[in-house]
Amino acid sequence: MLCYDGKLSLFCFIVAALIAVLPEVLLRLEFDVPQTYFHNIWFTHLFQYGFLNCLLILVFRGFSYQVAVRAAFLGYGFAISVLLSIVAPPSWQMFGVYSAVQAVFHFSEFLSIAWVNPSTLSIDTFVLNHSVAYGIAACSSWLEFVAERHYFPEMKEASFISYLGLLLCVCGDALRKLAMFTAKHNFNHNVQCEKMDDHELVTHGVYRLCRHPSYMGWFYWSIGTQLILQNPFCFLAYMVASWKFFHDRILIEEITLLNFFGVEYVDYQKRVGTGLPFISGYKVNL
């Protein structure tokens, strides 16, 4: 059952998305509204988003406000991204698709944990501030896209490669969320150092196919984002950086799992691979 903070985040995401598309809907339906309101569409969105944030400040406090403001930001960003993917010039449309994929990923991270393991919820569950390296990687991909679009705009128009990237993102994110809902209370964004009383080794469902489906999903989602943008340099950089990150992360996590479950986990390792290319995990001989 979705907890209060999960319901709040979903409400704010949807409301913010509806507010974001309001000017476009009114214009398309030819409502009699003052044209000065739509004279500069970016000013319109700045005004709407600012007004929305003022309402959130007045209505919510503490953790609820932190959840609401982030969910509203992602909802507004998602709606603007969808509009961008539809009405923008062809060389900008895939950036709208990419931004929508980003918004859905980060929001669904919080919403999924709010459903399956609400006791571990925090602001970090949105994964918006994952790490400095994560932020640098994102900014680098934006810079590459803008630079390449400036000199080779046709390079950024929708193609088989960008749609392949979208497919990778959808499948990767779906696999990650399926892993969360399969593991339920056993899933946590942080590697656990102590075994809880209700901590179980999950080997059913998607975990029968690979030991780390959430990492596998995130890995392919990350490189898929660069295929959407058709960023050749960041595609290679993301592939190398993501592989190294998950290689090291899996080593640390499997040491912990071996301490928790011993022979049971060793047997599981023998039956099922990690799911990531050329990553075997931490192996011991018992």
LUMZAVEX-158012 format. One record per atom (N, C-alpha, C): y, z, x; residue in one letter. Coordinates in steps of 0.02 Angstrom, whole numbers, padded with zeros to 5 digits, always signed. Layout:
<atoms>
YZXa...
</atoms>
This chain:
<atoms>
-00060+00000+00042m+00000+00000+00000m+00062+00000+00044m+00111-00040+00025l+00172-00046+00064l+00214+00017+00057l+00235+00045+00114c+00275+00106+00112c+00348+00091+00093c+00387+00144+00085y+00457+00136+00064y+00496+00091+00111y+00490+00103+00177d+00529+00064+00225d+00507-00009+00224d+00443-00022+00211g+00420-00090+00205g+00451-00124+00144g+00452-00089+00087k+00483-00116+00027k+00558-00128+00037k+00590-00082+00071l+00662-00089+00085l+00675-00151+00128l+00634-00160+00180s+00644-00217+00224s+00633-00283+00186s+00582-00285+00143l+00568-00345+00104l+00625-00361+00056l+00652-00308+00024f+00708-00317-00023f+00769-00344+00014f+00785-00315+00072c+00845-00336+00109c+00836-00407+00137c+00776-00423+00159f+00762-00491+00185f+00774-00543+00130f+00746-00530+00071i+00752-00579+00016i+00824-00584-00008i+00857-00527-00018v+00926-00528-00043v+00972-00565+00007v+00964-00550+00071a+01005-00583+00122a+00993-00658+00122a+00930-00679+00114a+00914-00750+00113a+00946-00784+00053a+00945-00751-00004l+00975-00780-00065l+01050-00786-00057l+01081-00736-00028i+01154-00739-00017i+01171-00796+00031i+01130-00806+00081a+01143-00858+00131a+01141-00928+00101a+01097-00939+00053v+01091-01007+00024v+01138-01016-00035v+01173-00963-00056l+01217-00967-00115l+01270-01022-00110l+01307-01028-00054p+01358-01081-00051p+01328-01151-00060p+01271-01163-00027e+01239-01229-00032e+01216-01243-00103e+01189-01193-00136v+01165-01201-00205v+01223-01216-00251v+01278-01179-00244l+01336-01190-00287l+01365-01260-00277l+01367-01283-00215l+01392-01350-00202l+01347-01403-00231l+01281-01394-00223r+01233-01444-00248r+01235-01447-00324r+01245-01390-00356l+01246-01388-00429l+01315-01405-00457l+01364-01415-00411e+01432-01434-00429e+01465-01383-00476e+01456-01319-00460f+01489-01268-00498f+01564-01270-00484f+01602-01248-00532d+01675-01248-00525d+01696-01186-00485d+01694-01192-00420v+01715-01137-00377v+01772-01162-00333v+01816-01117-00311p+01872-01138-00268p+01847-01173-00205p+01870-01233-00192q+01847-01271-00134q+01868-01238-00069q+01921-01197-00071t+01942-01163-00010t+01888-01116+00015t+01846-01093-00032y+01791-01048-00013y+01741-01083+00031y+01735-01150+00023f+01686-01188+00060f+01719-01234+00112f+01783-01226+00122h+01819-01271+00168h+01788-01268+00238h+01774-01208+00260n+01741-01199+00325n+01677-01159+00312n+01620-01193+00315i+01557-01162+00296i+01539-01104+00342i+01558-01109+00406w+01542-01054+00452w+01584-00992+00436w+01646-01003+00416f+01688-00946+00395f+01659-00915+00332f+01633-00957+00288t+01601-00932+00227t+01543-00887+00243t+01500-00909+00288h+01442-00868+00306h+01462-00805+00344h+01514-00811+00385l+01538-00751+00420l+01564-00700+00371l+01600-00723+00320f+01626-00677+00269f+01569-00646+00229f+01521-00688+00208q+01465-00662+00168q+01424-00611+00207q+01408-00628+00269y+01367-00584+00309y+01404-00518+00325y+01468-00523+00338g+01507-00463+00350g+01510-00419+00289g+01519-00450+00230f+01521-00412+00167f+01453-00379+00154f+01399-00415+00168l+01332-00387+00159l+01321-00326+00203l+01344-00330+00265n+01336-00273+00311n+01378-00213+00290n+01436-00226+00262c+01477-00171+00236c+01441-00135+00179c+01408-00173+00136l+01369-00142+00082l+01312-00100+00109l+01279-00126+00160l+01223-00088+00189l+01247-00022+00220l+01305-00024+00252i+01333+00037+00282i+01348+00089+00228i+01373+00066+00170l+01390+00112+00116l+01329+00140+00080l+01276+00101+00076v+01218+00120+00036v+01166+00159+00075v+01155+00141+00138f+01099+00171+00176f+01124+00212+00235f+01081+00258+00256r+01095+00302+00312r+01034+00307+00357r+01046+00324+00420g+00991+00340+00466g+00942+00283+00476g+00878+00300+00475f+00826+00251+00488f+00826+00196+00436f+00840+00214+00373s+00841+00164+00320s+00894+00111+00333s+00951+00132+00358y+01004+00083+00375y+00981+00038+00432y+00950+00067+00483q+00926+00027+00540q+00876-00026+00518q+00833-00007+00471v+00784-00054+00444v+00819-00108+00403v+00864-00086+00359a+00898-00132+00313a+00940-00184+00350a+00977-00162+00401v+01022-00208+00436v+00982-00260+00476v+00925-00241+00503r+00884-00289+00540r+00848-00338+00494r+00823-00311+00438a+00789-00355+00390a+00839-00404+00360a+00900-00381+00346a+00951-00425+00318a+00971-00479+00368a+00976-00460+00431f+00993-00508+00484f+00939-00563+00488f+00876-00542+00486l+00821-00591+00490l+00818-00634+00427l+00830-00603+00369g+00829-00642+00307g+00885-00693+00304g+00944-00672+00325y+01001-00718+00326y+00989-00774+00376y+00964-00754+00435g+00949-00804+00486g+00896-00853+00465g+00845-00828+00429f+00792-00872+00405f+00820-00925+00357f+00860-00903+00310a+00888-00949+00261a+00933-01001+00293a+00976-00980+00339i+01020-01026+00374i+00979-01077+00414i+00925-01052+00444s+00882-01096+00484s+00849-01149+00441s+00826-01130+00382v+00796-01178+00336v+00847-01231+00316v+00907-01208+00300l+00960-01256+00283l+00974-01304+00341l+00976-01275+00401l+00989-01316+00461l+00935-01369+00470l+00873-01350+00456s+00817-01398+00464s+00819-01454+00412s+00858-01444+00359i+00861-01494+00305i+00924-01538+00309i+00982-01506+00320v+01045-01542+00314v+01079-01559+00381v+01054-01530+00436a+01086-01542+00501a+01069-01612+00527a+01107-01637+00576p+01089-01700+00608p+01018-01696+00637p+00982-01753+00641p+00912-01752+00663p+00898-01715+00728p+00945-01718+00775s+00933-01686+00840s+00939-01610+00837s+00965-01583+00781w+00971-01511+00772w+00919-01482+00724w+00885-01525+00687q+00841-01501+00634q+00783-01459+00660q+00754-01478+00717m+00697-01440+00743m+00719-01372+00770m+00783-01366+00789f+00807-01300+00809f+00808-01254+00748f+00824-01283+00689g+00820-01244+00628g+00749-01221+00613g+00701-01266+00624v+00630-01248+00614v+00611-01192+00662v+00630-01199+00724y+00616-01148+00775y+00646-01080+00755y+00708-01080+00734s+00741-01017+00715s+00708-00985+00654s+00686-01026+00607a+00651-00999+00549a+00585-00967+00569a+00549-00999+00615v+00486-00972+00641v+00498-00905+00675v+00552-00901+00715q+00569-00838+00749q+00583-00783+00698q+00623-00798+00647a+00641-00748+00597a+00579-00722+00560a+00535-00768+00541v+00474-00747+00505v+00430-00704+00549v+00423-00724+00612f+00380-00685+00658f+00404-00613+00664f+00468-00605+00679h+00494-00537+00691h+00494-00495+00628h+00511-00525+00571f+00510-00487+00509f+00439-00468+00490f+00392-00515+00496s+00323-00501+00476s+00290-00450+00522s+00314-00443+00583e+00288-00390+00627e+00301-00322+00595e+00362-00311+00572f+00379-00247+00541f+00343-00238+00475f+00344-00291+00434l+00314-00286+00367l+00239-00273+00371l+00206-00304+00419s+00133-00294+00426s+00117-00223+00446s+00153-00195+00494i+00141-00126+00515i+00159-00078+00459i+00211-00094+00421a+00230-00052+00364a+00174-00049+00312a+00132-00100+00311w+00076-00103+00264w+00014-00069+00292w-00003-00085+00355v-00069-00063+00381v-00066+00003+00419v-00008+00019+00450n-00005+00081+00490n+00066+00109+00489n+00091+00128+00430p+00162+00149+00424p+00181+00210+00465p+00133+00251+00485s+00149+00311+00523s+00177+00293+00592s+00166+00232+00616t+00189+00212+00682t+00254+00171+00679t+00283+00164+00620l+00343+00123+00613l+00401+00150+00655l+00437+00105+00685s+00499+00121+00719s+00543+00058+00718s+00603+00064+00743i+00647+00006+00746i+00618-00047+00793i+00582-00023+00844d+00552-00070+00892d+00497-00112+00861d+00473-00094+00802t+00420-00131+00769t+00442-00202+00751t+00508-00212+00745f+00533-00280+00733f+00524-00325+00795f+00513-00294+00852v+00503-00329+00916v+00564-00372+00934v+00623-00353+00909l+00683-00390+00925l+00708-00374+00996l+00694-00313+01018n+00714-00291+01085n+00652-00278+01127n+00606-00326+01127h+00542-00317+01161h+00551-00298+01234h+00591-00335+01270s+00604-00321+01341s+00662-00366+01364s+00689-00350+01423v+00742-00391+01452v+00715-00461+01466v+00654-00464+01492a+00623-00529+01508a+00616-00572+01445a+00599-00540+01389y+00591-00576+01326y+00657-00606+01304y+00711-00568+01311g+00777-00593+01294g+00800-00649+01339g+00786-00643+01404i+00804-00695+01452i+00766-00760+01436i+00702-00753+01420a+00661-00811+01403a+00689-00847+01342a+00708-00809+01291a+00736-00839+01230a+00801-00876+01246a+00846-00843+01282c+00910-00875+01299c+00899-00937+01341c+00852-00936+01387s+00837-00994+01429s+00815-01053+01387s+00775-01040+01336s+00750-01094+01293s+00808-01125+01253s+00855-01083+01232w+00913-01109+01195w+00957-01152+01240w+00967-01129+01302l+01009-01166+01349l+00977-01233+01366l+00910-01233+01376e+00877-01296+01391e+00883-01345+01332e+00873-01318+01272f+00878-01361+01213f+00948-01392+01207f+00999-01352+01214v+01068-01376+01206v+01085-01427+01261v+01065-01412+01323a+01080-01457+01378a+01045-01525+01370a+00981-01522+01353e+00943-01584+01346e+00966-01623+01284e+00984-01587+01232r+01009-01621+01172r+01075-01657+01186r+01117-01626+01228h+01182-01656+01244h+01173-01724+01279h+01126-01728+01326y+01117-01789+01364y+01065-01837+01333y+01015-01808+01299f+00962-01849+01269f+00949-01826+01197f+00996-01838+01151p+00988-01812+01083p+00925-01837+01048p+00904-01898+01062e+00844-01925+01030e+00782-01887+01052e+00785-01854+01109m+00728-01816+01135m+00713-01756+01091m+00763-01733+01054k+00755-01672+01014k+00742-01686+00940k+00735-01748+00923e+00719-01764+00853e+00646-01750+00839e+00630-01739+00776a+00562-01721+00757a+00511-01773+00780a+00455-01749+00806s+00403-01793+00831s+00335-01759+00824s+00283-01793+00845f+00216-01764+00843f+00213-01699+00883f+00248-01697+00940i+00247-01638+00983i+00278-01578+00947i+00334-01588+00914s+00367-01532+00880s+00326-01507+00821s+00293-01553+00786y+00251-01532+00730y+00187-01498+00755y+00162-01520+00813l+00106-01485+00844l+00125-01414+00862l+00187-01406+00888g+00212-01339+00904g+00217-01295+00842g+00241-01325+00787l+00245-01287+00724l+00176-01265+00701l+00127-01309+00707l+00059-01291+00688l+00032-01234+00731l+00046-01237+00797l+00025-01183+00842l+00057-01117+00822l+00122-01119+00805c+00157-01058+00786c+00129-01029+00721c+00117-01071+00672v+00091-01047+00608v+00021-01017+00617v-00022-01053+00653c-00090-01028+00663c-00091-00966+00708c-00049-00966+00760g-00047-00909+00805g-00022-00846+00770g+00031-00853+00731d+00058-00795+00695d+00008-00772+00641d-00024-00819+00607a-00074-00800+00556a-00131-00762+00588a-00154-00784+00647l-00208-00749+00682l-00186-00679+00701l-00126-00672+00725r-00101-00606+00745r-00097-00559+00685r-00071-00583+00629k-00066-00541+00570k-00135-00525+00541k-00181-00572+00545l-00250-00560+00523l-00281-00505+00565l-00266-00505+00629a-00291-00452+00673a-00264-00384+00653a-00199-00382+00635m-00168-00319+00614m-00202-00292+00551m-00212-00336+00502f-00241-00313+00439f-00315-00297+00445f-00348-00327+00495t-00418-00310+00506t-00424-00242+00541t-00382-00231+00592a-00384-00168+00629a-00354-00110+00589a-00307-00125+00544k-00273-00074+00502k-00244-00018+00545k-00263+00044+00532h-00231+00100+00567h-00246+00102+00642h-00295+00061+00664n-00312+00059+00734n-00264+00015+00774n-00222-00024+00738f-00175-00069+00773f-00110-00031+00789f-00085-00043+00849n-00022-00014+00870n+00012-00060+00919n+00078-00065+00915h+00114-00109+00961h+00112-00082+01032h+00101-00018+01040n+00099+00012+01107n+00027+00031+01125n+00010+00020+01188v-00056+00040+01212v-00061+00116+01209v-00113+00141+01175q-00121+00213+01165q-00155+00246+01225q-00129+00303+01245c-00158+00340+01301c-00209+00392+01279c-00204+00414+01217e-00249+00465+01190e-00286+00438+01129e-00349+00454+01125k-00390+00431+01069k-00380+00478+01009k-00358+00450+00953m-00349+00490+00893m-00416+00501+00858m-00418+00551+00815d-00480+00567+00780d-00506+00510+00737d-00459+00470+00709d-00479+00415+00666d-00480+00347+00701d-00474+00348+00768h-00473+00286+00806h-00544+00258+00812h-00554+00197+00788e-00619+00165+00789e-00617+00101+00829e-00673+00080+00856l-00678+00016+00890l-00691-00038+00837l-00644-00083+00828v-00650-00135+00777v-00685-00196+00807v-00742-00214+00779t-00779-00272+00804t-00797-00321+00748t-00772-00309+00688h-00789-00353+00632h-00731-00402+00619h-00742-00446+00570g-00690-00493+00551g-00671-00538+00609g-00605-00546+00619v-00581-00591+00672v-00598-00564+00741v-00612-00499+00746y-00631-00469+00810y-00702-00488+00831y-00739-00520+00788r-00804-00547+00807r-00796-00612+00846r-00738-00643+00840l-00725-00706+00874l-00693-00696+00943l-00650-00646+00949c-00618-00632+01013c-00596-00558+01014c-00593-00531+01074r-00578-00459+01080r-00504-00444+01068r-00461-00492+01081h-00389-00480+01075h-00356-00535+01033h-00372-00538+00969p-00343-00592+00927p-00268-00587+00919p-00241-00526+00920s-00168-00520+00913s-00132-00548+00974s-00160-00537+01033y-00130-00565+01094y-00141-00640+01097y-00199-00663+01076m-00214-00734+01074m-00164-00770+01028m-00153-00741+00969g-00106-00770+00922g-00036-00773+00950g-00015-00718+00981w+00053-00715+01009w+00061-00765+01066w+00010-00772+01107f+00012-00819+01163f+00025-00890+01139f-00015-00912+01090y-00007-00981+01066y+00056-00989+01024y+00077-00935+00990w+00141-00938+00954w+00198-00949+01003w+00198-00914+01059s+00253-00918+01107s+00260-00987+01137s+00204-01018+01157i+00210-01085+01186i+00223-01137+01131i+00201-01121+01070g+00216-01166+01014g+00290-01172+01000g+00327-01117+01010t+00399-01119+00998t+00433-01170+01044t+00408-01176+01105q+00439-01223+01152q+00418-01296+01138q+00360-01304+01107l+00342-01371+01085l+00385-01393+01026l+00402-01346+00982i+00447-01362+00926i+00514-01387+00953i+00540-01352+01004l+00604-01371+01034l+00597-01430+01081l+00535-01447+01099q+00522-01500+01147q+00559-01487+01213q+00549-01424+01237n+00578-01401+01300n+00524-01405+01355n+00522-01457+01395p+00468-01463+01445p+00468-01408+01497p+00527-01389+01521f+00530-01339+01574f+00511-01269+01547f+00539-01252+01489c+00523-01186+01461c+00452-01183+01435c+00425-01240+01414f+00354-01241+01394f+00310-01218+01451f+00321-01246+01511l+00281-01226+01569l+00295-01154+01589l+00360-01135+01588a+00378-01067+01606a+00349-01016+01557a+00352-01031+01492y+00324-00986+01441y+00249-00980+01450y+00216-01035+01465m+00143-01033+01473m+00123-00987+01530m+00158-00994+01587v+00142-00953+01645v+00161-00880+01633v+00221-00869+01607a+00244-00800+01597a+00202-00764+01544a+00187-00799+01489s+00146-00768+01436s+00076-00753+01461s+00047-00799+01499w-00020-00788+01526w-00021-00726+01570w+00028-00720+01614k+00031-00662+01660k+00041-00598+01621k+00086-00600+01571f+00099-00540+01531f+00036-00515+01497f+00000-00561+01463f-00059-00540+01426f-00118-00525+01473f-00120-00557+01531h-00172-00540+01580h-00164-00467+01601h-00103-00447+01619d-00091-00378+01640d-00098-00329+01582d-00075-00349+01524r-00079-00305+01465r-00152-00291+01446r-00193-00343+01448i-00263-00336+01429i-00300-00291+01479i-00284-00298+01543l-00315-00255+01594l-00301-00181+01578l-00238-00166+01564i-00218-00097+01550i-00252-00072+01486i-00252-00114+01434e-00280-00094+01370e-00355-00084+01374e-00389-00127+01412e-00462-00122+01415e-00484-00061+01457e-00445-00042+01505i-00460+00020+01541i-00458+00079+01493i-00408+00078+01449t-00401+00131+01399t-00460+00128+01349t-00477+00069+01326l-00532+00062+01278l-00599+00083+01308l-00608+00069+01372l-00670+00090+01406l-00673+00167+01411l-00616+00198+01422n-00613+00271+01423n-00627+00300+01354n-00604+00265+01302f-00613+00289+01233f-00685+00280+01209f-00714+00221+01222f-00777+00202+01190f-00836+00191+01237f-00823+00190+01303g-00877+00187+01352g-00925+00128+01344g-00989+00144+01340v-01042+00093+01336v-01033+00048+01275v-01009+00076+01221e-00998+00036+01160e-00951-00021+01173e-00898-00008+01212y-00851-00062+01226y-00878-00110+01278y-00918-00086+01325v-00950-00130+01374v-00995-00180+01339v-01033-00157+01291d-01077-00201+01253d-01036-00253+01214d-00980-00230+01187y-00936-00275+01150y-00907-00329+01196y-00889-00310+01257q-00863-00357+01306q-00915-00412+01322q-00978-00392+01325k-01031-00440+01341k-01041-00491+01286k-01027-00471+01224r-01040-00515+01167r-00981-00560+01152r-00919-00536+01164v-00859-00571+01140v-00809-00578+01197v-00778-00638+01203g-00727-00649+01253g-00659-00624+01231g-00610-00628+01276t-00543-00603+01259t-00507-00649+01210t-00523-00714+01213g-00489-00762+01171g-00433-00799+01206g-00414-00776+01266l-00361-00809+01304l-00391-00845+01364l-00364-00903+01381p-00393-00943+01435p-00390-00909+01503p-00448-00909+01537f-00454-00883+01605f-00435-00809+01611f-00443-00772+01557i-00432-00699+01559i-00496-00666+01535i-00528-00630+01581s-00592-00598+01564s-00585-00525+01547s-00528-00495+01563g-00518-00424+01550g-00544-00380+01606g-00547-00317+01593y-00570-00268+01644y-00644-00256+01634y-00683-00271+01683k-00755-00264+01678k-00781-00208+01724k-00829-00172+01698v-00864-00120+01738v-00939-00131+01729v-00978-00108+01777n-01050-00111+01772n-01077-00041+01760n-01107-00032+01702l-01137+00033+01684l-01212+00028+01681l
</atoms>
